[in-house]
Amino acid sequence: MAHAHDSSQERPAILDRVRPAELPRSPLILNNRGFHWITDKVCGIVEEPTPLWWKVMFVAALFVASFTFIGLGYLVSTGTGTWGLRSPVGWGWAIVNFVFWVGIGHAGTLISAILCLLRQKWRTSINRAAEAMTIFAVMCAGLFPLFHVGRVWFAWWLFPIPNQNGIWPQFRSPLEWDVFAVSTYFTVSTLFWYMGMIPDLGAIRDRATTWWRKAFYSLLAMGWRGGNRQWSNFEMAYLLLAGLSTPLVLSVHTIVSFDFAVSNVPGWHTTIFPPYFVAGAIFSGFAMVLTLMLPLRAIYRLHDVINQYHIDNMCKIILATGTMVGYAYATEFFIAAYSGNSFEKFAFVNRAFGQYAWAYWIMVSCNVITPQLFWFKKVRENHSLVWIICLFVNVGMWFERFVITITSLANDYLPSSWGYYSPTIVDIFTFFGTFGFFSVLFLLFVRFLPLLPMAEVKMVTPQADPHAH
Amino acid sequence: MNERNERIHGVACTFRNVSDVFHAAEKVRDAGWKNWDVHTPFPIHGMDQAMGLPRSPVPRLTLLGGITGFITGCLLTWYMNSYDYPLIVGGKPYWSVIFPFPVIYECTILFAAFGTFFGQFIFNRLPHHHHPLFDLPQFSRVSDDTFMIVLEARDPRFHLDDSRNFLLSLGGQEITVIRA
């Protein structure tokens, strides 16, 4: 109380004279829902009998996931020729898919870490699911470079472990930096996700009626008791992990962009890549968050917890980052023209009007034009349309990576070594299957773990304020 | 009374809203209690001050982790590319802090995160699956919508009847003795 009193005394005198208007903030939780309603809603998802839609989706997701594993099995048993890689394009769909999936993950960390530091309270409703999305997306991403090395059984040479040749990894290579960046990202995201979940796992444990549920959630909740002495350490650790994840997430896509930017290939060797990749990653990640959360919101009737305010905010972030990406496309062209380097100029003219012009214009229309619809309130309030626009963004961002990777390799310096890359059916099936793999993991998460961070959602309700009467 | 002879962990009482438990906590703090806690479904803003808790020690382990990570990253890259198997790449020095900086940076973050994560477990003394509080029926509502103040028997101020009356005077609702 002493606290609140002090701050009112420090209020600048000018504020008393001008009497600033008290604008009401949009409520984060509608219909004045109480603590018990939130607990019931979130725990209810885990406690209800498995719904039919879940079973159907799970079987379908397993079926789709099998495409990836059959594809990878065929690749390993037959040889890397089964992918469409050949000179001059040595980085095909595998790298495109890797960058695509890693990028998806970035929105989860943005929501859990950067928005936490910026005190954006609306993040709490979507935080947990977005973090789960991050982890599963990074798992999908990791598959591609792992198998892209060719002889996957030697992939452990990437790690600083002594091998039979007595040779260590070469730390000047951006690909080696990637190994460290992506594995650190996966580890830290998982720690952050799990730690944030402990109080909610405790809540499910306390309501458990069957012995297996009690045992399972007790084990995961680690004996959490919700004492303020525990909360004090917990909140400090949460804040620190948010502070650590922020430079981490920015570094991950920066290092992914170094894979390209450190090389000398026209169209890759640019300093704009790190910020441009990070903006693109957040753009695609938010599109994926909305793609996942809009159906879940409808299925579980979470309209009071994830309301129009949350959807508006996410749409606006997509609009902002989409515009940044569009600006980066324009800057690339300007710099290429201004550089006076004929190879660089050619690379960009070739992207827009060369043999992959179709991919370039799919990219521009999906990434630059479609999100501009989010300027309109009518569009943001039409959730089916929001969902469709988000699908377009996902497609556009996949094509962005395709355009960057393929056009620069297919037509570089020597016209005599140019080529045209197309994927094989194995490439296509392997990528298609990762959506199933992702869905399997995400469905398991929805069914067995708390979908929304209950403690954090309760914390942002008006009745959680000790000074409100 | 029989319960005096049993081993007692403390006395618990529940509160129905945030404001009540917050002001009750301030009174417990002002009465000079040391071994007590407020159990809540979510962290209450300002409760650390209301309880008179010192700043959490978790950042110390974060710093320790970060320093360890930075040194590990430097040693790793120096030992592997410059000492054990020197690699000549482009006529550059065998080792400098610049070229493997992304690796050192990631190691710093990784170890700092480990320090933070395990620091939370260490300072919260988790995992801790057996605790007298778990035997209390009303404790299961604390993770839902109930707030609970627990005065522990190991505090020198603890006296069963006085402590109960003290909690009653704070406006607590259900007062229960927790058996150890």
Interface residues (C-beta under 8 A of the other chain):
Chain A: M1 A2 H3 G34 F35 H36 T39 P160 G166 I167 W168 P169 Q170 F171 R172 P174 E176 W177 F180 A181 T184 T187 V188 L191 F192 M195 I198 P199 G202 A203 R205 D206 R207 S218 M222 G223 W224 R225 G226 G227 N228 R229 Q230 W231 S232 N233 F234 E235 M236 A237 L240 L241 L244 S245 P247 L248 S251 I255 F258 M454 A455 E456 K458 M459 Q463 A464 D465 P466 H467 A468 H469
Chain B: N17 V18 S19 V21 F22 H23 A25 E26 D37 V38 H39 T40 P41 F42 P43 I44 H45 G46 M47 D48 Q49 A50 M51 L53 R55 S56 P57 V58 P59 T62 L76 T77 M80 N81 D84 Y85 L87 V89 K92 F99 P100 P102 V103 Y105 E106 C107 I109 L110 A112 A113 F114 T116 F117 G119 Q120 F121 F123 N124 L126 P127 H128 H129 H130 H131 L133 F134 F139 S140 R141 V142 S143 D144 D145 V150
